[in-house]
Amino acid sequence: MSETELRELAKEAASKAYAPYSKFKVGSALLTKSGNVYTGCNVENASYGLTICAERNAIASAINAEGEIEIDTIVVYTPTEKPTPPCGACRQVIHEFGNPKIKSYCEGEDSNTHTSEELLPHAFDLKKD
């Protein structure tokens, strides 16, 4: 699947976001190493700590649907002028599932591409020796 197709899926997911408090709708689409695609959107809650971000929602969908734990690429879409990379909590969760390419898109022309290690260079990791 192309990054353009992943971007469109992430944009579509953002349109389904439940963001009555921040009005900041985020969508995500991820491609697993096995070639499957999963999407997620942010789901806010009046108790902000219970809000789930689009990236973590997509990862949970991949695990729940097929037990997928190897992410190749994750695309994040925000309806903003500049791309918005994943938040710190999402960076840590993404790191748990490898060092995937993370592509941030927006309504504008700009986009950013990073790896998990670039966005979170000193991640907490219990798997390393």
C-alpha positions as CSV (number, residue, x, y, z in Angstrom):
1,M,0.0,0.0,0.0
2,S,1.3,3.4,-0.9
3,E,1.9,6.3,1.5
4,T,-0.7,8.3,-0.5
5,E,-3.3,5.6,0.2
6,L,-2.3,5.4,3.9
7,R,-2.6,9.2,4.1
8,E,-6.1,9.1,2.7
9,L,-7.1,6.3,5.2
10,A,-5.7,8.4,8.0
11,K,-7.6,11.5,6.8
12,E,-10.8,9.4,6.6
13,A,-10.2,8.1,10.2
14,A,-9.7,11.7,11.4
15,S,-13.2,12.6,10.1
16,K,-14.6,9.9,12.6
17,A,-12.7,11.3,15.6
18,Y,-14.6,12.1,18.8
19,A,-13.0,15.4,19.8
20,P,-15.7,17.5,21.4
21,Y,-13.3,19.2,23.8
22,S,-10.2,20.0,21.9
23,K,-11.8,20.0,18.4
24,F,-8.4,18.5,17.3
25,K,-9.3,15.5,15.1
26,V,-6.5,13.1,14.4
27,G,-6.4,10.1,12.2
28,S,-3.9,7.3,11.8
29,A,-3.3,4.5,9.5
30,L,-0.6,1.9,10.0
31,L,0.9,-0.7,7.8
32,T,2.2,-3.9,9.5
33,K,5.3,-5.9,8.3
34,S,2.8,-8.5,7.1
35,G,1.1,-6.0,4.8
36,N,-2.1,-5.4,6.8
37,V,-3.5,-2.0,7.4
38,Y,-5.3,-0.7,10.5
39,T,-6.7,2.7,11.2
40,G,-7.6,4.7,14.3
41,C,-8.8,8.1,15.4
42,N,-8.6,10.0,18.7
43,V,-11.4,9.4,21.2
44,E,-11.6,12.1,23.9
45,N,-13.1,11.9,27.3
46,A,-14.2,14.6,29.8
47,S,-11.5,13.1,32.0
48,Y,-8.6,13.9,29.7
49,G,-6.3,11.2,31.0
50,L,-8.8,8.6,29.6
51,T,-8.5,10.0,26.1
52,I,-6.9,7.7,23.5
53,C,-4.9,9.0,20.6
54,A,-5.3,7.9,17.0
55,E,-2.0,6.2,16.9
56,R,-2.6,4.1,20.0
57,N,-6.1,3.3,18.7
58,A,-4.7,2.0,15.4
59,I,-2.1,-0.1,17.2
60,A,-4.7,-1.5,19.5
61,S,-6.8,-2.4,16.5
62,A,-3.9,-4.2,14.9
63,I,-3.2,-6.2,18.0
64,N,-6.9,-6.9,18.6
65,A,-7.7,-7.9,15.1
66,E,-4.7,-10.2,14.2
67,G,-2.2,-10.1,17.0
68,E,0.0,-7.9,14.8
69,I,3.0,-6.4,16.7
70,E,5.4,-5.5,13.9
71,I,4.7,-2.0,12.5
72,D,6.4,-1.0,9.2
73,T,4.9,2.5,8.7
74,I,2.5,4.6,10.7
75,V,0.8,7.7,9.1
76,V,-0.7,10.5,11.2
77,Y,-3.0,13.1,9.7
78,T,-4.1,16.3,11.4
79,P,-6.3,19.0,9.9
80,T,-3.7,21.7,10.5
81,E,-1.4,23.9,8.4
82,K,1.8,22.2,9.7
83,P,2.2,18.5,10.3
84,T,1.9,17.3,13.9
85,P,4.0,14.3,15.0
86,P,2.8,11.9,17.6
87,C,2.6,12.9,21.3
88,G,5.1,11.6,23.8
89,A,2.8,8.8,25.0
90,C,2.2,7.6,21.4
91,R,6.0,7.7,20.7
92,Q,6.6,5.4,23.6
93,V,3.8,3.0,22.5
94,I,5.0,3.1,18.8
95,H,8.6,2.3,20.0
96,E,7.2,-0.9,21.7
97,F,6.5,-2.3,18.2
98,G,9.8,-1.6,16.5
99,N,11.4,1.3,14.8
100,P,8.8,2.1,12.1
101,K,8.7,4.9,9.7
102,I,6.4,7.7,11.1
103,K,4.9,10.0,8.5
104,S,3.0,13.1,9.7
105,Y,0.7,14.8,7.2
106,C,-1.6,17.9,7.4
107,E,-3.9,19.9,5.2
108,G,-0.9,22.0,4.1
109,E,1.8,20.9,1.7
110,D,4.3,20.0,4.4
111,S,5.0,16.5,5.8
112,N,7.5,15.0,8.1
113,T,9.1,11.6,8.1
114,H,10.9,10.2,11.1
115,T,11.7,6.8,12.7
116,S,10.6,6.0,16.2
117,E,14.2,6.2,17.4
118,E,14.5,9.7,16.0
119,L,11.4,11.0,17.7
120,L,12.2,9.2,21.0
121,P,15.9,8.6,21.2
122,H,16.0,7.4,24.8
123,A,12.9,5.4,24.9
124,F,12.1,3.2,28.0
125,D,12.7,-0.3,26.8
126,L,12.6,-3.5,29.0
127,K,13.4,-5.7,26.0
128,K,17.0,-4.5,25.6
129,D,19.9,-6.2,27.3
